[in-house]
Amino acid sequence: MNPLDLYLQDARRQFRAMKKLADRALAQVSDADWFVTLDAEANSLAVIVKHVAGNLRSRWTDIFTTDGEKPDRHRDTEFELTEADTKDTLQAHWERCWSILFATLDALQADDLARTILIRNEPHAVIEAINRQLLHYSLHIGQIVFLAKHLASGHWHSLSIPRGMSAPFNASARPKRGEVWDAAKQEVTETKH
């Protein structure tokens, strides 16, 4: 397979994995927790969701015909919540905007990666824009996971291998003399759920 096709395939997988991680974290907090801030300078989950959604829409809509910083985007307002910004409206906006990214990425071909697009009137190869946004979104997804884990604390369910479960997980992930270690795999599965 062409390395550029592999890159595109992996980029699509990484973006989907990031969204899934954020969604699993957000599902563990109460509606009220979406709006909690840890201090006066901190962003709430709601603000982070609003900002990422705004960035997604702006960066990934009509990438070959418009600048990635759309004239109707008002970035500063993404960090301000209004009465219209409920958990439901923000979640719907989040879903719509991720759909824009996925539709754009799914339509890209390997030859598109070297094409030039604009972000704030600066030229970027598509591959550069993808990497830029992977880094940007991963920062914010990390913030979402951190905040959600803090807010859910007592009822948090690990999004990866739970503490103290690395050895059983590693044992279940590889065969021993041709057999999968079913007992260890079962233990990890039960702990995750």
ABEGO torsion letter per residue (X at the ends): XBAAAAAAAAAAAAAAAAAAAAAAAAAABBAAAAABBABAABBBAAAAAAAAAAAAAAAABGAAABBABBAABBAAAAABBBAABBAAAAAAAAAAAAAAAAAAAAABBAAAAABBBBBGGBBBBAAAAAAAAAAAAAAAAAAAAAAAAAAAGAABBBABBBBGAAAAAAAAABBBGGBBBAAAAAAAAAAAX
